[in-house]
Amino acid sequence: MAIKRVFQANSSWRISAFYFLHFFGVGVTLPFLNIYYHSVGITALQLGWLNAAARISTSLVPPVAGVLADRIHRSREVLFFCVSLSALVGLTLWWSRGFWAFLVLISIYSAARGAIGPIAENISLRQLEKSGGQYGRLRWWGSLGFIVAALGVGKIIEMFSMDLMFPILFISAMALLPVVAQFPSNWENSRPLLKKDLENLFRTRPLLHFYGSATLMAVSAGPFGLYFSIYLRELGMSAQLIGLAWTIGVVSEIFFLWFGGEIQKRIGLNGMIMAGIFATALRWECTILTTQWVALIAIQALHGITFGVYHAAAVQFVDRWSAATTKNTGQALYVAATFGIGSTAGVLLAGCFFSSLGFVRLMHVGAVLALLSGGWFAVSANFFPDENAGNGQELSKA
């Protein structure tokens, strides 16, 4: 009981632990899962469908979970169920073989994992409202978890077997359960989600423009997300070096998350979002300028801007423009638009056109789409104020 009281008293610590363990799981799968599929005979087209199925479920389930959490006031219980389900399915993947088994299991796994993030982001922001602090300095623990997983799993699968990623995934999810169990079930002064609140959310023009721009940016990342690890493997890089390539990106992400408050003070949320989008276009082009492994790894440092700066601003932007009763839903729609709809379209298009265009041309297309996304947001941003510019605030009241 004494341990429980200490744990409950230190909310920042438990949120940091959540981010570390949750993104440890991402670091297990993101760099290596497509390589694993490739190693067991999955074709390029099937690879596209597996990635698309994961993203389709991510676009459909998180909004439902977000609405449920807002309506029944049981954020913790929804999180606990999703983490438990992801742990069981992750372990089941260890024993599965064949395209259809992978398709079903990765869809369920992605649905569960996709629903976790938006609700946890809302809990994190509400905690910061109570205790103060900067979002980036909590979120960087997730980046650290990703790094530990990417480097550690890369070493393990290089020494032993590729499919050992799945029991590691199970263990990390099980470790996450006691952390989630200590989250508050709901925050004070909340009320049931009303139909009118949801309708107002869908009429909020800054959010709609942002969701559209974010979706297009996610489409642009399709070729990179689907083939980058395979591309590095074909260039002769080991699993450990591939893990290092992803790790360099996340190390730079930590830097920008840590100084996110200072960056926001200078250019505001809108400026951070635009910087992240245009840096994405630059990153896609730079990735295909060289085949030298040192340069390819170094280029991934742009991830600090394309994700670290962009995501920190995006989460707060959505929070600012969402009403008090629809904040879980607003974050879930952001996940659905990006990791769901946009990523689904991106990987499907990449899978369909890979044989005819190849990785390099697809990355050119991705850069163009990122520029269009940046243009969309830059034009629309002229019509709504950036209240966070120049004041250094990392949280806003919707």
Secondary structure, DSSP 8 states (H G I E B T S, - for coil): -HHHHHHHH-HHHHHHHHHHHHHHHHHHHTTTHHHHHHHTT--HHHHHHHHHHHHHHHHHHHHHHHHHHHHHT-HHHHHHHHHHHHHHHHHHHHT--SHHHHHHHHHHHHHHHHHHHHHHHHHHHHHHHHH---THHHHHHHHHHHHHHHHHHHHHHHHS-GGGHHHHHHHHHHHHHHHHTTS-SS-TT-----HHHHHHHHT-HHHHHHHHHHHHHHHHTHHHHHHHHHHHHHTT--HHHHHHHHHHHHHHHHHHHHTHHHHHHHHHHHHHHHHHHHHHHHHHHHHTS---HHHHHHHGGGHIIIIIIHHHHHHHHHHHHS-GGGHHHHHHHHHIIIIIIIHHHHHHHHHHHHHHHHHHHHHHHHHHHHHHHHHHHHHHHTTS--TTTTT--S----
